[in-house]
Amino acid sequence: MATDGQKRSDPKRLLAWGLVLVLAVVTAWQAGVFERTPHIALVTAGGDPFWEITISGAQAAAKKYDVRLSVHKPTTAGEQSAIMRELLGEGVDGIAVSPLNVKIQGNEFQRAAAATSLLTLDSDIPVAGRLCFVGTDNYAAGRRCGEMVRRAMPDGGRVLISIGSIDKANGRQRRQGLIDELLDRTYEPDREADPVDRPLSGPRYEIVATLLDDNDEQRAQEMVGAALADSAPIDCVVGMFGYSTPAILRALGDADMLGKVHTVGFDYAEETLAGIESGHVFGTMAQDPYSYGYHAVRILAEVAHGRQEIGLPLFDQHSFPCFPVDAENVAIFRESMLH
């Protein structure tokens, strides 16, 4: 009879246990037990409430598609570029970023696209190698914003534009779409941007000025207030970033002009929706920032997990509609989008 020691040292028994161990390791490997969790970074273009909704979508996708998500909120192009260099040094597996200044960040984004998976969201910078852009057609959104201004004052009038920057592609394209629509121009998304240092006139509408507030809500309020105090009357103020309309409403309130000047906005800050409900805002153009964040992280996660053919869109844009919200549909919008 074999002793316990002889049983444990039996070559056949050891070989059988070895095969079981190998099969267990292979099964665990195939199941992804030993796979490193990819690191995906979301780099915003500031701390506007718009980005909090985007981050919520990104977090949902990170959980579903098994990636580690880090969120970074730079306020300047220099800070944004420094964050991207740091992420590349850490070996990040993918970056979703909204460029702050396309004029000076091209080389930085080119290097990032060569080193890791890079996509842009909300605002684009089409450097070679970036996977795609996730967002809306900002020129088309600007033209639809112009259509809303036409509905607010069909007989024409003097329009003031309040916007954070036209260094970002989304700001430049939105503004140009708005101007082209109001000045009865043809549909040309690649038209050279109109200057900001002089009025622009069309058959019925005049763009009296474009106020650039450097993505600063308080500065936006002050600049609109100063423009309202000018002797020349303003019939409509258009805010083109998410914080713009709340800043405009405060400036109008300070000037005792709420309800006396038409206001058209962009995005759906709570103050903007409340302004529509009170009649102080004619309407706003609503984007879908939750989907921007969700699909940006989804695409990068699919690529990081080796499923690039599943994640990437057919073309280099994953576009979402931008639609008007006004007194007729604001209640439905609140119900469908915010709850």
Residue pairs with C-beta under 8 A, 6 or more apart in sequence:
2 10
7 13
28 34
37 66
37 67
37 68
38 66
38 67
38 68
38 93
38 94
38 301
38 304
38 305
39 67
39 68
39 70
39 90
39 91
39 92
39 93
39 94
40 62
40 67
40 68
40 69
40 70
40 92
40 93
40 94
40 95
40 96
40 297
40 300
40 301
40 304
41 69
41 70
41 71
41 72
41 87
41 92
41 94
41 95
41 96
41 97
42 54
42 55
42 58
42 69
42 70
42 71
42 72
42 96
42 97
42 293
42 296
42 297
43 72
43 74
43 80
43 83
43 84
43 87
43 95
43 96
43 97
43 98
44 51
44 54
44 55
44 71
44 72
44 73
44 74
44 98
45 51
45 74
45 80
45 98
45 99
45 100
45 122
45 123
45 168
45 215
46 73
46 74
46 75
46 100
46 215
47 73
47 75
48 215
48 241
48 242
48 243
49 242
49 243
49 269
50 122
50 241
50 242
50 267
50 269
50 287
50 289
51 73
51 289
53 289
53 290
53 293
54 121
54 122
54 289
54 290
54 292
54 293
55 71
55 293
56 290
56 293
57 289
57 290
57 291
57 292
57 293
57 294
57 295
57 297
58 69
58 71
58 96
58 293
58 294
58 296
58 297
59 69
59 293
60 294
61 293
61 294
61 295
61 296
61 297
61 298
61 301
62 68
62 69
62 297
62 301
64 298
65 297
65 298
65 301
65 302
65 305
66 301
66 305
67 93
67 297
67 300
67 301
67 304
69 297
70 87
72 83
72 87
74 80
74 82
74 83
74 100
75 215
76 100
77 99
77 100
77 101
77 104
77 105
77 167
80 97
80 99
80 100
80 105
81 105
81 108
84 95
84 97
84 108
84 109
84 112
85 108
87 95
87 116
88 111
88 112
88 115
88 116
92 116
93 116
93 117
93 300
93 304
94 116
94 117
94 118
94 119
94 300
94 301
94 303
94 304
95 112
95 116
95 117
95 118
95 119
95 300
96 119
96 120
96 121
96 134
96 293
96 296
96 297
96 300
97 109
97 112
97 118
97 119
97 120
97 121
98 120
98 121
98 122
98 123
98 168
99 105
99 109
99 120
99 123
99 124
99 125
99 168
99 169
100 165
100 167
100 168
101 165
101 167
101 168
102 123
102 125
102 167
102 168
102 169
103 167
105 125
106 125
106 127
109 118
109 125
109 127
109 130
110 127
110 128
110 129
112 118
113 127
113 128
113 129
113 130
114 129
117 131
117 300
117 303
117 304
118 129
118 130
118 131
119 130
119 131
119 132
119 133
119 134
119 296
119 299
119 300
120 130
120 132
120 133
120 134
120 135
121 133
121 134
121 135
121 292
121 293
121 296
122 134
122 135
122 170
122 287
122 289
122 292
123 135
123 138
123 168
123 169
123 170
123 171
124 133
124 135
124 169
124 170
125 169
126 133
126 316
130 316
131 299
131 300
131 303
131 312
131 316
132 299
132 312
132 313
132 315
132 316
132 317
132 318
133 316
133 317
133 318
134 292
134 295
134 296
134 299
134 317
134 318
134 320
135 170
135 287
135 292
135 318
135 319
135 320
136 287
136 288
136 319
136 320
136 321
136 322
137 189
137 319
137 322
138 169
138 170
138 173
138 174
138 177
139 173
139 174
139 176
139 177
139 189
140 177
140 189
140 322
141 174
141 177
141 266
141 285
141 287
141 322
142 173
142 174
142 175
142 176
142 177
142 178
142 179
142 180
142 181
142 240
143 177
143 178
143 180
143 181
143 187
144 177
144 181
144 285
144 322
144 323
144 324
145 174
145 177
145 178
145 181
145 238
145 240
145 264
145 266
145 285
146 177
146 178
146 179
146 180
146 181
146 182
147 181
147 324
148 264
148 282
148 283
148 285
148 324
148 326
149 159
149 178
149 181
149 182
149 205
149 236
149 238
149 262
149 264
150 181
150 182
151 282
151 283
152 236
152 262
152 264
152 282
152 283
153 235
153 236
153 262
155 204
156 203
156 204
156 205
157 204
157 205
157 206
157 235
157 236
157 262
158 205
158 206
158 208
158 232
158 233
158 234
158 235
158 236
159 182
159 205
159 206
159 207
159 208
159 234
159 235
159 236
159 237
159 238
160 207
160 208
160 209
160 211
160 224
160 227
160 234
160 236
160 237
160 238
161 175
161 178
161 207
161 209
161 210
161 211
161 237
161 238
161 240
162 211
162 213
162 220
162 223
162 224
162 237
162 238
162 239
162 240
162 244
162 247
162 248
163 171
163 174
163 175
163 210
163 211
163 212
163 213
163 239
163 240
163 241
163 244
164 171
164 212
164 213
164 214
164 215
164 216
164 220
164 240
164 241
164 243
164 244
165 171
165 212
165 214
165 215
166 172
166 175
166 193
166 196
166 210
166 212
171 240
171 241
172 193
173 189
174 240
174 266
175 193
175 210
175 240
176 191
176 193
176 194
177 189
178 238
178 240
179 185
179 194
179 200
179 207
180 186
180 187
180 188
180 191
182 202
182 204
182 205
182 207
183 200
183 201
183 202
183 203
183 205
183 207
184 202
184 203
184 204
185 191
194 200
194 207
196 209
196 210
196 212
199 206
199 207
199 208
199 209
200 206
200 207
201 207
208 227
208 232
208 234
209 227
211 220
211 223
211 224
211 227
213 219
213 220
213 223
213 247
215 241
217 243
217 246
217 247
218 247
220 239
220 243
220 244
220 247
220 248
221 247
221 248
221 250
221 251
221 254
222 251
224 237
224 247
224 248
224 251
224 252
225 251
225 254
225 255
227 234
228 234
228 251
228 252
228 255
228 257
228 261
229 255
234 261
235 261
235 262
236 261
236 262
236 263
236 264
237 248
237 252
237 261
237 262
237 263
237 264
238 263
238 264
238 265
239 245
239 247
239 248
239 263
239 264
239 265
239 266
240 266
241 266
241 267
242 266
242 267
242 268
242 269
243 269
244 265
244 266
245 263
245 265
245 266
245 267
245 269
245 271
245 272
245 275
245 281
245 284
246 269
246 271
246 272
248 263
248 265
249 258
249 263
249 271
249 272
249 275
249 280
249 281
252 258
252 260
252 261
252 263
252 280
258 280
259 279
259 280
262 282
263 275
263 280
263 281
263 282
264 281
264 282
264 283
264 284
265 272
265 275
265 281
265 283
265 284
265 285
266 284
266 285
266 287
267 284
267 285
267 286
267 287
267 289
268 284
268 286
268 325
268 333
268 337
268 338
272 281
272 284
273 284
273 325
273 330
273 333
273 334
275 281
276 282
276 283
276 284
276 325
276 326
276 327
276 330
277 327
277 330
279 327
282 326
283 324
283 325
283 326
283 327
284 324
284 325
284 326
285 322
285 323
285 324
285 325
286 322
286 323
286 324
286 325
286 333
286 337
287 320
287 322
288 320
288 321
288 322
291 320
292 320
295 318
298 311
299 311
299 312
299 313
299 318
300 311
301 311
302 308
302 310
302 311
302 312
303 311
303 312
325 333
